[in-house]
Amino acid sequence: MIDKNKIRQLIEDKLSEDQFIVSFDINPGNQIMVTLDSMHGITIDHCVEISRTVEGSIDREEDDFELQVSSSGLGQPLKVYRQFVKNIGQEMEVVLANGEKLEGVLKTADQEGFELETSKREKVEGHKKKQLITSLHRIAFDEAKTVKNIIKF
């Protein structure tokens, strides 16, 4: 039986200060899935290093397993607090638990949630043209269904 805590500790011991685990799971078929991120990005070489460390710690004679170590993709939803901190100042798409969709700039993040600044044109009394209205939304992590980077070319 693969010891999940042992594997997690092996991975954490190999990570530098700015690197962190986004997700880690061992499925019933001994499929080990690890997703990593960093404040400055994760290289393929680092994923290989982590993979070799984990592979070297498990005896294939005792446990048959599949291992996938990857970096968090740009189009993937943010999952952990440190990813929010990393993306402050970036344009984000947020789908709330109630289905409402917001697009704006991630302004701040703390342990409870984050702030998103949105802008849209609205009709304002006393003006002929629509005015650009900027709003700051405080969103708790459990209120957000998905939070993704908006990718522009």
MDTraj code that builds the backbone (N, CA, C; nanometers):
import mdtraj as md
import numpy as np

residues = "MET ILE ASP LYS ASN LYS ILE ARG GLN LEU ILE GLU ASP LYS LEU SER GLU ASP GLN PHE ILE VAL SER PHE ASP ILE ASN PRO GLY ASN GLN ILE MET VAL THR LEU ASP SER MET HIS GLY ILE THR ILE ASP HIS CYS VAL GLU ILE SER ARG THR VAL GLU GLY SER ILE ASP ARG GLU GLU ASP ASP PHE GLU LEU GLN VAL SER SER SER GLY LEU GLY GLN PRO LEU LYS VAL TYR ARG GLN PHE VAL LYS ASN ILE GLY GLN GLU MET GLU VAL VAL LEU ALA ASN GLY GLU LYS LEU GLU GLY VAL LEU LYS THR ALA ASP GLN GLU GLY PHE GLU LEU GLU THR SER LYS ARG GLU LYS VAL GLU GLY HIS LYS LYS LYS GLN LEU ILE THR SER LEU HIS ARG ILE ALA PHE ASP GLU ALA LYS THR VAL LYS ASN ILE ILE LYS PHE".split()
xyz = np.array([
    [0.0847, -0.1191, 0.0000],
    [0.0000, 0.0000, 0.0000],
    [0.0888, 0.1248, 0.0000],
    [0.0593, 0.2162, -0.0889],
    [0.1373, 0.3391, -0.0995],
    [0.0943, 0.4353, 0.0114],
    [0.1923, 0.4853, 0.0864],
    [0.1679, 0.5763, 0.1978],
    [0.1585, 0.7203, 0.1443],
    [0.0361, 0.7727, 0.1417],
    [0.0119, 0.9060, 0.0855],
    [0.0910, 1.0139, 0.1596],
    [0.0949, 1.0068, 0.2916],
    [0.1668, 1.1078, 0.3694],
    [0.3171, 1.1040, 0.3407],
    [0.3728, 0.9843, 0.3246],
    [0.5156, 0.9690, 0.2941],
    [0.5480, 1.0319, 0.1582],
    [0.4650, 1.0037, 0.0588],
    [0.4871, 1.0577, -0.0763],
    [0.4747, 1.2101, -0.0748],
    [0.3735, 1.2614, -0.0073],
    [0.3550, 1.4064, 0.0019],
    [0.4765, 1.4719, 0.0675],
    [0.5283, 1.4118, 0.1725],
    [0.6446, 1.4669, 0.2415],
    [0.7680, 1.4643, 0.1518],
    [0.7861, 1.3570, 0.0745],
    [0.8976, 1.3502, -0.0210],
    [0.8910, 1.4648, -0.1213],
    [0.7716, 1.4902, -0.1713],
    [0.7530, 1.5985, -0.2689],
    [0.7820, 1.7330, -0.2039],
    [0.7239, 1.7575, -0.0871],
    [0.7433, 1.8863, -0.0194],
    [0.8899, 1.9112, 0.0138],
    [0.9648, 1.8051, 0.0478],
    [1.1072, 1.8198, 0.0787],
    [1.1887, 1.8635, -0.0429],
    [1.1420, 1.8323, -0.1631],
    [1.2121, 1.8683, -0.2872],
    [1.1749, 2.0066, -0.3400],
    [1.0712, 2.0689, -0.2833],
    [1.0255, 2.1986, -0.3328],
    [1.1039, 2.3117, -0.2685],
    [1.1293, 2.4163, -0.3460],
    [1.1952, 2.5345, -0.2924],
    [1.0905, 2.6241, -0.2254],
    [1.1359, 2.7344, -0.1671],
    [1.0474, 2.8270, -0.0948],
    [0.9296, 2.8757, -0.1784],
    [0.9552, 2.9065, -0.3079],
    [0.8490, 2.9656, -0.3900],
    [0.7660, 2.8614, -0.4646],
    [0.7953, 2.7331, -0.4475],
    [0.7201, 2.6272, -0.5141],
    [0.6189, 2.5665, -0.4169],
    [0.5090, 2.5155, -0.4719],
    [0.4050, 2.4588, -0.3866],
    [0.3223, 2.3561, -0.4627],
    [0.2546, 2.2714, -0.3851],
    [0.1670, 2.1683, -0.4414],
    [0.0293, 2.2289, -0.4630],
    [-0.0217, 2.2180, -0.5854],
    [-0.1572, 2.2633, -0.6173],
    [-0.2557, 2.1509, -0.5877],
    [-0.2230, 2.0310, -0.6326],
    [-0.3076, 1.9153, -0.6022],
    [-0.2210, 1.7903, -0.5932],
    [-0.2659, 1.6985, -0.5105],
    [-0.1953, 1.5718, -0.4896],
    [-0.2997, 1.4682, -0.4540],
    [-0.3023, 1.3588, -0.5295],
    [-0.4014, 1.2556, -0.5025],
    [-0.3460, 1.1200, -0.5446],
    [-0.3875, 1.0167, -0.4737],
    [-0.3582, 0.8796, -0.5116],
    [-0.4925, 0.8095, -0.5288],
    [-0.5234, 0.7733, -0.6521],
    [-0.6498, 0.7066, -0.6834],
    [-0.6437, 0.5604, -0.6407],
    [-0.7598, 0.4933, -0.6306],
    [-0.7623, 0.3534, -0.5872],
    [-0.6727, 0.2599, -0.6706],
    [-0.6507, 0.2873, -0.7961],
    [-0.5655, 0.2040, -0.8820],
    [-0.4184, 0.2401, -0.8709],
    [-0.3796, 0.3077, -0.7617],
    [-0.2425, 0.3548, -0.7397],
    [-0.1935, 0.4498, -0.8486],
    [-0.2837, 0.5326, -0.8956],
    [-0.2474, 0.6379, -0.9901],
    [-0.2165, 0.7622, -0.9063],
    [-0.0893, 0.8026, -0.9065],
    [-0.0437, 0.9171, -0.8278],
    [-0.0431, 1.0391, -0.9195],
    [-0.1203, 1.1408, -0.8822],
    [-0.1325, 1.2635, -0.9624],
    [-0.0810, 1.3807, -0.8796],
    [0.0201, 1.4496, -0.9305],
    [0.0788, 1.5629, -0.8606],
    [0.0790, 1.6828, -0.9553],
    [0.0265, 1.7960, -0.9074],
    [0.0318, 1.9207, -0.9844],
    [0.1043, 2.0235, -0.8991],
    [0.2052, 2.0863, -0.9581],
    [0.2897, 2.1822, -0.8883],
    [0.2777, 2.3199, -0.9504],
    [0.3131, 2.4216, -0.8733],
    [0.3198, 2.5578, -0.9257],
    [0.4271, 2.6321, -0.8479],
    [0.4595, 2.7497, -0.8944],
    [0.5633, 2.8309, -0.8333],
    [0.5340, 2.9770, -0.8632],
    [0.5888, 3.0635, -0.7828],
    [0.5723, 3.2064, -0.8071],
    [0.6432, 3.2472, -0.9367],
    [0.7384, 3.1649, -0.9834],
    [0.8148, 3.1958, -1.1047],
    [0.8034, 3.0879, -1.2116],
    [0.7122, 2.9933, -1.1930],
    [0.6917, 2.8876, -1.2917],
    [0.7682, 2.7603, -1.2571],
    [0.7193, 2.6489, -1.3053],
    [0.7797, 2.5170, -1.2830],
    [0.8356, 2.4689, -1.4165],
    [0.9587, 2.4202, -1.4142],
    [1.0203, 2.3696, -1.5376],
    [0.9946, 2.2199, -1.5508],
    [1.0113, 2.1699, -1.6719],
    [0.9976, 2.0260, -1.6963],
    [1.1047, 1.9509, -1.6184],
    [1.2229, 2.0111, -1.6057],
    [1.3308, 1.9461, -1.5314],
    [1.2927, 1.9261, -1.3849],
    [1.2221, 2.0227, -1.3285],
    [1.1812, 2.0083, -1.1891],
    [1.0740, 1.9001, -1.1751],
    [0.9836, 1.8922, -1.2702],
    [0.8823, 1.7853, -1.2682],
    [0.9500, 1.6480, -1.2772],
    [1.0526, 1.6377, -1.3619],
    [1.1268, 1.5113, -1.3765],
    [1.1972, 1.4767, -1.2457],
    [1.2574, 1.5761, -1.1812],
    [1.3262, 1.5542, -1.0538],
    [1.2299, 1.5010, -0.9466],
    [1.1127, 1.5624, -0.9375],
    [1.0116, 1.5176, -0.8410],
    [0.9663, 1.3754, -0.8755],
    [0.9430, 1.3494, -1.0025],
    [0.8991, 1.2182, -1.0479],
    [1.0014, 1.1109, -1.0102],
    [1.1284, 1.1385, -1.0343],
    [1.2337, 1.0409, -1.0024],
    [1.2450, 1.0182, -0.8522],
    [1.2256, 1.1239, -0.7747],
    [1.2299, 1.1103, -0.6291],
    [1.1191, 1.0180, -0.5802],
    [0.9984, 1.0389, -0.6313],
    [0.8844, 0.9557, -0.5896],
    [0.9046, 0.8124, -0.6377],
    [0.9432, 0.7947, -0.7634],
    [0.9644, 0.6602, -0.8180],
    [1.0706, 0.5842, -0.7391],
    [1.1745, 0.6541, -0.6986],
    [1.2823, 0.5899, -0.6241],
    [1.2438, 0.5489, -0.4836],
    [1.1350, 0.6024, -0.4329],
    [1.0940, 0.5717, -0.2956],
    [0.9908, 0.4590, -0.2859],
    [0.9389, 0.4159, -0.4011],
    [0.8353, 0.3114, -0.4009],
    [0.8928, 0.1855, -0.4660],
    [0.8764, 0.0730, -0.3991],
    [0.9245, -0.0550, -0.4510],
    [0.8211, -0.1101, -0.5491],
    [0.8576, -0.1169, -0.6749],
    [0.7654, -0.1666, -0.7785],
    [0.7293, -0.3136, -0.7572],
    [0.8122, -0.3871, -0.6832],
    [0.7820, -0.5283, -0.6539],
    [0.6623, -0.5393, -0.5591],
    [0.6460, -0.4382, -0.4724],
    [0.5364, -0.4395, -0.3759],
    [0.4120, -0.3686, -0.4290],
    [0.4328, -0.2543, -0.4944],
    [0.3207, -0.1717, -0.5408],
    [0.3381, -0.1347, -0.6875],
    [0.2372, -0.1679, -0.7684],
    [0.2346, -0.1231, -0.9064],
    [0.1663, 0.0135, -0.9052],
    [0.2233, 0.1121, -0.9741],
    [0.1655, 0.2457, -0.9708],
    [0.1911, 0.3187, -1.1016],
    [0.1112, 0.4227, -1.1211],
    [0.1291, 0.5156, -1.2332],
    [0.1517, 0.6519, -1.1706],
    [0.2471, 0.7272, -1.2233],
    [0.2826, 0.8568, -1.1660],
    [0.2776, 0.9654, -1.2722],
    [0.2070, 1.0738, -1.2408],
    [0.2028, 1.1910, -1.3291],
    [0.2367, 1.3143, -1.2465],
    [0.3458, 1.3799, -1.2836],
    [0.3860, 1.5043, -1.2187],
    [0.3815, 1.6122, -1.3255],
    [0.3052, 1.7186, -1.2992],
    [0.2921, 1.8251, -1.3994],
    [0.2850, 1.9609, -1.3318],
    [0.3024, 2.0631, -1.4135],
    [0.2859, 2.1995, -1.3632],
    [0.1427, 2.2431, -1.3896],
    [0.0973, 2.3374, -1.3118],
    [-0.0380, 2.3885, -1.3290],
    [-0.0442, 2.4658, -1.4609],
    [-0.1382, 2.4301, -1.5453],
    [-0.1502, 2.4941, -1.6753],
    [-0.2099, 2.6337, -1.6670],
    [-0.1771, 2.7164, -1.7629],
    [-0.2242, 2.8541, -1.7658],
    [-0.3761, 2.8627, -1.7725],
    [-0.4395, 2.7718, -1.8434],
    [-0.5850, 2.7743, -1.8569],
    [-0.6590, 2.7008, -1.7465],
    [-0.5861, 2.6448, -1.6509],
    [-0.6476, 2.5698, -1.5426],
    [-0.7015, 2.6632, -1.4343],
    [-0.8098, 2.6256, -1.3683],
    [-0.8622, 2.7094, -1.2596],
    [-0.7630, 2.7175, -1.1432],
    [-0.7654, 2.8312, -1.0755],
    [-0.6836, 2.8469, -0.9557],
    [-0.7464, 2.7629, -0.8453],
    [-0.6633, 2.6956, -0.7660],
    [-0.7145, 2.6060, -0.6631],
    [-0.6677, 2.6415, -0.5235],
    [-0.5475, 2.6943, -0.5107],
    [-0.4918, 2.7195, -0.3772],
    [-0.4568, 2.8671, -0.3605],
    [-0.4540, 2.9094, -0.2367],
    [-0.4293, 3.0494, -0.2004],
    [-0.3051, 3.1075, -0.2689],
    [-0.1950, 3.0337, -0.2701],
    [-0.0708, 3.0874, -0.3278],
    [-0.0838, 3.1164, -0.4769],
    [-0.1715, 3.0454, -0.5476],
    [-0.1955, 3.0759, -0.6886],
    [-0.2645, 3.2114, -0.7023],
    [-0.3523, 3.2438, -0.6084],
    [-0.4195, 3.3734, -0.6114],
    [-0.3174, 3.4849, -0.5889],
    [-0.2285, 3.4669, -0.4921],
    [-0.1248, 3.5663, -0.4641],
    [-0.0367, 3.5855, -0.5878],
    [-0.0007, 3.4754, -0.6521],
    [0.0834, 3.4798, -0.7722],
    [0.0174, 3.5614, -0.8847],
    [-0.1153, 3.5564, -0.8926],
    [-0.1862, 3.6183, -1.0046],
    [-0.2451, 3.7559, -0.9748],
    [-0.2073, 3.8180, -0.8638],
    [-0.2550, 3.9539, -0.8351],
    [-0.2112, 4.0466, -0.9483],
    [-0.3053, 4.1272, -0.9962],
    [-0.2790, 4.2182, -1.1075],
    [-0.3159, 4.1603, -1.2432],
    [-0.3535, 4.0327, -1.2479],
    [-0.3886, 3.9656, -1.3731],
    [-0.5398, 3.9719, -1.3963],
    [-0.5787, 3.9662, -1.5243],
    [-0.7211, 3.9607, -1.5588],
    [-0.7724, 3.8192, -1.5364],
    [-0.8871, 3.8098, -1.4690],
    [-0.9424, 3.6806, -1.4319],
    [-1.0894, 3.6701, -1.4723],
    [-1.1322, 3.5457, -1.4941],
    [-1.2732, 3.5150, -1.5155],
    [-1.3178, 3.4338, -1.3946],
    [-1.4214, 3.4835, -1.3272],
    [-1.4721, 3.4176, -1.2067],
    [-1.6161, 3.3747, -1.2328],
    [-1.6429, 3.2469, -1.2095],
    [-1.7796, 3.1970, -1.2135],
    [-1.8176, 3.1694, -1.0683],
    [-1.9193, 3.2410, -1.0224],
    [-1.9635, 3.2262, -0.8842],
    [-2.0498, 3.1013, -0.8678],
    [-2.0673, 3.0581, -0.7451],
    [-2.1470, 2.9392, -0.7161],
    [-2.2902, 2.9532, -0.7667],
    [-2.3415, 3.0771, -0.7721],
    [-2.4782, 3.0998, -0.8202],
    [-2.4864, 3.1080, -0.9729],
    [-2.3722, 3.0897, -1.0424],
    [-2.3698, 3.0908, -1.1889],
    [-2.3325, 3.2241, -1.2500],
    [-2.3297, 3.3305, -1.1708],
    [-2.2932, 3.4629, -1.2225],
    [-2.1469, 3.4620, -1.2656],
    [-2.1195, 3.5306, -1.3782],
    [-1.9851, 3.5344, -1.4335],
    [-1.9316, 3.6773, -1.4249],
    [-1.8107, 3.6928, -1.3711],
    [-1.7462, 3.8229, -1.3590],
    [-1.6105, 3.8176, -1.4273],
    [-1.5717, 3.9289, -1.4898],
    [-1.4382, 3.9407, -1.5463],
    [-1.3778, 4.0690, -1.4933],
    [-1.2525, 4.0602, -1.4501],
    [-1.1873, 4.1778, -1.3963],
    [-1.0451, 4.1476, -1.3548],
    [-0.9873, 4.2415, -1.2802],
    [-0.8489, 4.2305, -1.2370],
    [-0.8458, 4.1847, -1.0917],
    [-0.7660, 4.0829, -1.0652],
    [-0.7480, 4.0337, -0.9291],
    [-0.6644, 4.1368, -0.8534],
    [-0.7222, 4.1972, -0.7507],
    [-0.6569, 4.3061, -0.6781],
    [-0.5842, 4.2602, -0.5527],
    [-0.6477, 4.1773, -0.4716],
    [-0.5869, 4.1283, -0.3484],
    [-0.6349, 3.9863, -0.3212],
    [-0.5618, 3.9182, -0.2332],
    [-0.6021, 3.7858, -0.1887],
    [-0.5532, 3.7666, -0.0453],
    [-0.6361, 3.7032, 0.0366],
    [-0.5955, 3.6667, 0.1716],
    [-0.6485, 3.5262, 0.1993],
    [-0.6353, 3.4791, 0.3197],
    [-0.6734, 3.3410, 0.3517],
    [-0.8235, 3.3139, 0.3384],
    [-0.9078, 3.4180, 0.3414],
    [-1.0531, 3.3995, 0.3332],
    [-1.1085, 3.4130, 0.1915],
    [-1.0430, 3.4930, 0.1075],
    [-1.0957, 3.5171, -0.0265],
    [-1.0103, 3.6152, -0.1034],
    [-1.0742, 3.6829, -0.2003],
    [-1.0005, 3.7741, -0.2872],
    [-1.0904, 3.8888, -0.3305],
    [-1.0277, 3.9922, -0.3885],
    [-1.1025, 4.1063, -0.4418],
    [-1.0795, 4.1148, -0.5915],
    [-1.1886, 4.1334, -0.6638],
    [-1.1859, 4.1444, -0.8088],
    [-1.2431, 4.2795, -0.8476],
    [-1.1670, 4.3541, -0.9271],
    [-1.2125, 4.4848, -0.9746],
    [-1.2695, 4.4683, -1.1148],
    [-1.3974, 4.5007, -1.1296],
    [-1.4635, 4.4899, -1.2599],
    [-1.4982, 4.6285, -1.3118],
    [-1.5062, 4.6407, -1.4434],
    [-1.5453, 4.7666, -1.5074],
    [-1.6450, 4.7359, -1.6180],
    [-1.7529, 4.8155, -1.6236],
    [-1.8468, 4.8019, -1.7350],
    [-1.9179, 4.9347, -1.7571],
    [-1.9660, 4.9501, -1.8787],
    [-2.0356, 5.0734, -1.9152],
    [-2.1825, 5.0617, -1.8773],
    [-2.2301, 5.1628, -1.8039],
    [-2.3694, 5.1645, -1.7612],
    [-2.4271, 5.3041, -1.7812],
    [-2.5575, 5.3076, -1.8004],
    [-2.6282, 5.4343, -1.8133],
    [-2.6353, 5.5001, -1.6756],
    [-2.5872, 5.6241, -1.6687],
    [-2.5887, 5.6993, -1.5438],
    [-2.6788, 5.8203, -1.5636],
    [-2.7661, 5.8426, -1.4684],
    [-2.8599, 5.9542, -1.4763],
    [-2.7823, 6.0858, -1.4884],
    [-2.8260, 6.1702, -1.5812],
    [-2.7632, 6.3004, -1.6022],
    [-2.6562, 6.2988, -1.7105],
    [-2.6283, 6.1828, -1.7681],
    [-2.5294, 6.1711, -1.8759],
    [-2.5964, 6.1104, -1.9983],
    [-2.5584, 6.1611, -2.1158],
    [-2.6158, 6.1079, -2.2397],
    [-2.5540, 5.9739, -2.2756],
    [-2.4224, 5.9618, -2.2591],
    [-2.3533, 5.8380, -2.2940],
    [-2.3365, 5.7512, -2.1705],
    [-2.3197, 5.6211, -2.1950],
    [-2.2920, 5.5298, -2.0852],
    [-2.1562, 5.5640, -2.0253],
    [-2.1466, 5.5514, -1.8959],
    [-2.0237, 5.5819, -1.8234],
    [-1.9571, 5.4514, -1.7781],
    [-1.8244, 5.4548, -1.7701],
    [-1.7492, 5.3393, -1.7229],
    [-1.7559, 5.3369, -1.5704],
    [-1.8158, 5.2322, -1.5173],
    [-1.8324, 5.2159, -1.3729],
    [-1.7397, 5.1034, -1.3261],
    [-1.6551, 5.1345, -1.2288],
    [-1.5634, 5.0356, -1.1732],
    [-1.6144, 4.9932, -1.0363],
    [-1.6172, 4.8613, -1.0138],
    [-1.6657, 4.8067, -0.8867],
    [-1.5629, 4.7102, -0.8308],
    [-1.5547, 4.7048, -0.6995],
    [-1.4664, 4.6107, -0.6317],
    [-1.5535, 4.5065, -0.5619],
    [-1.5327, 4.3796, -0.5984],
    [-1.6119, 4.2692, -0.5434],
    [-1.5255, 4.1879, -0.4487],
    [-1.5720, 4.1707, -0.3264],
    [-1.5051, 4.0843, -0.2296],
    [-1.5701, 3.9470, -0.2416],
    [-1.4903, 3.8441, -0.2735],
    [-1.5431, 3.7099, -0.2980],
    [-1.4714, 3.6106, -0.2066],
    [-1.5486, 3.5378, -0.1282],
    [-1.4914, 3.4314, -0.0450],
    [-1.4586, 3.3126, -0.1358],
    [-1.3554, 3.2359, -0.0995],
    [-1.3154, 3.1225, -0.1831],
    [-1.4306, 3.0242, -0.2049],
    [-1.5140, 3.0024, -0.1046],
    [-1.6244, 2.9072, -0.1216],
    [-1.7401, 2.9627, -0.2042],
    [-1.7390, 3.0927, -0.2346],
    [-1.8415, 3.1526, -0.3213],
    [-1.8050, 3.1405, -0.4691],
    [-1.6788, 3.1107, -0.4977],
    [-1.6312, 3.1018, -0.6361],
    [-1.6304, 2.9567, -0.6822],
    [-1.6987, 2.9314, -0.7927],
    [-1.7000, 2.7969, -0.8503],
    [-1.5690, 2.7724, -0.9244],
    [-1.5312, 2.8664, -1.0130],
    [-1.4021, 2.8595, -1.0834],
    [-1.3436, 2.9989, -1.0971],
    [-1.2116, 3.0040, -1.0940],
    [-1.1372, 3.1283, -1.1163],
    [-1.0247, 3.0943, -1.2128],
    [-1.0260, 3.1572, -1.3313],
    [-0.9258, 3.1289, -1.4341],
    [-0.8650, 3.2569, -1.4872],
    [-0.7414, 3.2461, -1.5347],
    [-0.6775, 3.3574, -1.6028],
    [-0.7454, 3.3794, -1.7370],
    [-0.7574, 3.5066, -1.7764],
    [-0.8039, 3.5392, -1.9107],
    [-0.6782, 3.5501, -1.9960],
    [-0.6730, 3.4692, -2.0989],
    [-0.5550, 3.4648, -2.1841],
    [-0.5814, 3.5513, -2.3072],
    [-0.4933, 3.6506, -2.3277],
    [-0.5064, 3.7388, -2.4441],
    [-0.3765, 3.7349, -2.5237],
    [-0.3913, 3.7385, -2.6551],
    [-0.2750, 3.7382, -2.7437],
    [-0.2644, 3.8699, -2.8158],
])
top = md.Topology()
chain = top.add_chain()
for i, resn in enumerate(residues, 1):
    res = top.add_residue(resn, chain, resSeq=i)
    for name in ("N", "CA", "C"):
        top.add_atom(name, md.element.get_by_symbol(name[0]), res)
traj = md.Trajectory(xyz[None], top)
